[in-house]
Amino acid sequence: MTAGTFAPAPGRAPMRTIIGTQIRMELLLTARRGEAVVLAMGVPLLVLLGAGLTHATNLPTGDRLGFVVPGVLALTVMSTAFTGQAITTGYERSYGVLKRLGASPLTRPGLLLAKTAAVLVQIVLQVLFLGLVGVLVGWRPQFGDILPAAGVTVLAAAGYSGLALLLASVLKPETTTGAATLIYVLMLSVGGIMFAAPDLGPVGWFLLPLAAHAQALRDTLTDGASIPLSIWLALATWAVVWPAVAARKFRWE
């Protein structure tokens, strides 16, 4: 065959290309949804400024910003990876978007991976922004323990994303919205963000992953201390169990 001759090569694109394309599409769609940005950034920012700079709530420490800012970073991870993800995916399923994706070369695990990866990209940008706001208003983090903080954040995001995708695939979109919002409000109330979390012992970290993540960020970024093994185990369990169940139970329609 001479040079320049058209040689068709039908076949599916490599899976990494398919997933990469879907990640870019997820990020583009998120950027176009103003309500998602407000949920992910607006509420945590208000909590940071309100609870961190005023005495509107009673905190178990005199270092208000050292307590509130890590909690707000954990809150924005949950807002994006769980609440926003669940609501968005639930309506995508209702509108038939997932059904169309199911007819494409994108596999079910590939879709879950793409959505989780897109969420992690968003979380990086949001955490950097909120962390910068915290520093500007007086928070002084310990950057020497940034890697453990990043590790627990990835685990928390993966667990939240798995649970969000599971709810979105088995419940009606209206029910998903209500359930995700209710869980978000409950976690905000008892997750140790604006108030001290209830002392439930090591088992409490499994029941309150937001509290576990917030405490881990306080240990590393505020106190420069190591993260308790019980928190690592709790968040790792969430990061393994919920994505695995979601991959097994996820439905396109």
C-alpha positions in Angstrom: 0.0 0.0 0.0 1.5 3.3 -1.0 2.1 6.2 1.4 -0.9 8.4 2.0 -3.5 5.7 1.1 -6.5 5.7 3.4 -6.5 2.5 5.4 -9.6 2.2 7.6 -9.1 0.4 10.9 -12.5 0.0 12.5 -12.6 -0.9 16.2 -13.2 0.6 19.6 -10.8 3.2 21.0 -8.6 2.2 23.9 -10.4 2.2 27.2 -8.1 4.9 28.6 -9.1 7.2 25.7 -12.8 6.5 26.3 -12.5 7.2 30.1 -10.4 10.3 29.5 -13.0 11.7 27.1 -15.7 11.0 29.7 -13.7 12.7 32.4 -13.4 15.8 30.3 -17.2 15.7 29.5 -18.0 15.4 33.2 -15.9 18.4 34.1 -17.4 20.4 31.3 -20.9 19.6 32.4 -20.1 20.4 36.0 -18.7 23.8 35.1 -22.0 24.6 33.3 -24.1 23.8 36.4 -24.1 26.9 38.6 -26.1 25.2 41.3 -23.5 22.5 41.7 -20.8 25.1 42.2 -22.9 26.9 44.8 -23.5 23.7 46.7 -19.8 22.7 46.6 -18.3 26.0 47.3 -20.9 28.4 48.7 -22.0 26.5 51.8 -18.4 25.5 52.9 -17.2 29.1 52.4 -20.0 30.5 54.5 -19.3 28.0 57.2 -15.6 28.9 57.1 -16.2 32.6 57.5 -19.1 32.4 59.8 -17.8 29.7 62.3 -14.1 30.5 61.8 -14.2 34.3 62.3 -17.1 34.8 64.7 -18.2 33.2 67.9 -21.5 32.0 66.5 -20.8 28.5 67.6 -19.0 27.0 70.6 -15.9 25.0 69.7 -13.9 22.7 71.8 -10.7 24.7 71.2 -9.5 28.3 71.3 -8.0 28.0 67.8 -11.2 28.5 65.8 -9.6 28.5 62.3 -7.5 25.5 63.2 -10.7 23.6 64.0 -13.0 25.0 61.3 -10.9 25.2 58.2 -9.9 21.5 58.1 -13.6 20.7 58.8 -14.7 22.9 55.9 -12.2 21.2 53.6 -13.7 17.8 54.6 -17.2 19.3 54.0 -16.5 20.4 50.5 -15.2 16.9 49.7 -18.5 15.5 50.8 -20.5 18.2 49.0 -18.9 17.4 45.7 -18.2 13.7 45.9 -21.5 12.7 47.5 -24.3 15.2 47.5 -23.6 16.8 44.1 -22.7 13.5 42.5 -25.8 11.7 43.7 -28.2 14.4 42.6 -26.6 14.9 39.2 -26.3 11.3 38.4 -29.8 10.6 39.5 -31.3 13.1 37.0 -28.9 11.9 34.3 -30.4 8.4 34.7 -34.0 9.9 34.7 -33.4 11.9 31.5 -31.9 8.9 29.7 -28.3 10.2 29.6 -26.9 7.1 31.3 -29.0 4.8 29.0 -27.3 6.4 26.0 -23.9 6.0 27.6 -24.7 2.4 28.2 -25.0 1.9 24.4 -21.5 3.4 23.9 -18.2 1.6 24.4 -18.0 3.0 27.9 -18.3 0.2 30.4 -20.1 0.4 33.7 -16.8 0.4 35.8 -15.4 2.9 33.3 -18.3 5.3 33.9 -17.9 5.0 37.7 -14.1 5.5 37.4 -14.6 8.6 35.1 -17.1 10.2 37.5 -14.9 9.6 40.5 -11.8 10.9 38.7 -13.7 14.0 37.6 -14.8 14.6 41.2 -11.2 14.3 42.4 -10.2 17.0 39.9 -12.9 19.3 41.2 -12.0 18.6 44.8 -8.4 19.5 44.2 -9.4 23.0 42.9 -12.0 23.5 45.6 -9.6 22.5 48.4 -6.9 24.8 47.1 -9.3 27.7 46.9 -10.8 27.2 50.4 -7.4 26.5 51.9 -6.1 29.8 50.4 -9.1 31.7 51.8 -8.3 30.1 55.2 -4.7 31.2 55.0 -5.7 34.7 54.1 -8.0 35.0 57.1 -5.4 33.7 59.5 -5.2 29.9 59.4 -1.6 28.5 59.6 -1.5 24.9 58.4 1.4 22.5 58.9 2.4 21.7 55.3 4.8 19.0 56.4 2.0 16.5 56.7 0.3 17.2 53.4 0.7 13.7 52.0 -1.3 11.9 54.8 -4.0 14.6 54.5 -4.2 14.0 50.7 -4.4 10.3 51.3 -7.4 10.4 53.6 -9.0 12.9 51.3 -8.8 10.5 48.3 -10.2 7.7 50.4 -13.1 9.9 51.6 -13.9 11.1 48.1 -13.9 7.5 46.7 -16.2 6.3 49.4 -18.6 9.2 49.0 -18.6 8.9 45.2 -19.4 5.1 45.5 -22.3 5.7 47.8 -23.6 8.6 45.6 -23.5 6.5 42.5 -25.2 3.6 44.3 -28.1 5.8 45.5 -28.5 7.4 42.1 -28.8 4.1 40.3 -31.3 2.4 42.6 -33.6 5.3 43.6 -35.8 7.7 41.7 -34.1 11.1 41.2 -36.4 12.9 43.5 -35.8 10.3 46.2 -32.1 10.5 45.6 -32.1 14.3 46.0 -34.0 14.1 49.2 -31.8 11.3 50.7 -28.6 13.0 49.6 -29.7 16.4 51.0 -30.8 14.8 54.3 -27.6 12.9 54.8 -25.6 16.1 54.0 -27.5 18.1 56.6 -27.2 15.4 59.2 -23.4 15.1 58.6 -23.1 18.9 58.7 -24.9 18.9 62.1 -23.0 16.0 63.8 -19.9 15.7 61.7 -17.7 18.0 63.8 -17.6 20.9 61.4 -19.2 23.7 63.3 -19.6 21.8 66.6 -17.7 19.0 68.3 -18.6 15.6 67.0 -20.2 13.1 69.4 -17.7 10.8 71.0 -18.7 7.3 69.7 -15.3 5.7 70.0 -13.5 4.1 67.0 -16.8 2.8 65.6 -18.0 6.4 65.3 -15.5 7.0 62.5 -17.3 4.3 60.4 -20.7 5.9 61.1 -19.5 9.5 60.6 -17.0 9.6 57.8 -17.2 13.3 57.6 -16.1 13.6 61.3 -13.3 11.1 60.6 -12.0 13.0 57.6 -12.3 16.4 59.4 -10.4 15.0 62.4 -7.7 13.5 60.2 -7.2 16.9 58.5 -7.0 18.6 61.9 -4.4 16.1 63.1 -2.2 16.6 60.1 -2.7 20.2 58.9 -3.4 22.0 62.3 -1.5 19.9 64.9 1.1 18.2 62.7 0.3 14.9 64.3 -0.2 11.4 62.8 -3.7 10.1 61.8 -5.1 7.4 64.1 -5.2 3.9 62.6 -9.0 3.7 63.3 -9.6 6.7 61.0 -7.5 5.1 58.2 -9.4 1.9 58.5 -12.8 3.6 58.6 -12.2 5.7 55.5 -10.4 2.8 53.7 -13.5 0.7 54.3 -15.7 3.3 52.8 -13.4 3.6 49.8 -13.5 -0.1 49.1 -17.1 -1.1 50.1 -19.3 1.6 48.5 -17.5 1.7 45.1 -17.6 -2.1 44.9 -21.3 -2.3 45.7 -22.0 0.6 43.2 -20.1 -1.3 40.5 -22.2 -4.4 41.1 -25.6 -2.7 41.5 -25.3 0.3 39.1 -28.0 0.5 36.5 -28.0 2.5 33.3 -31.8 3.1 33.4 
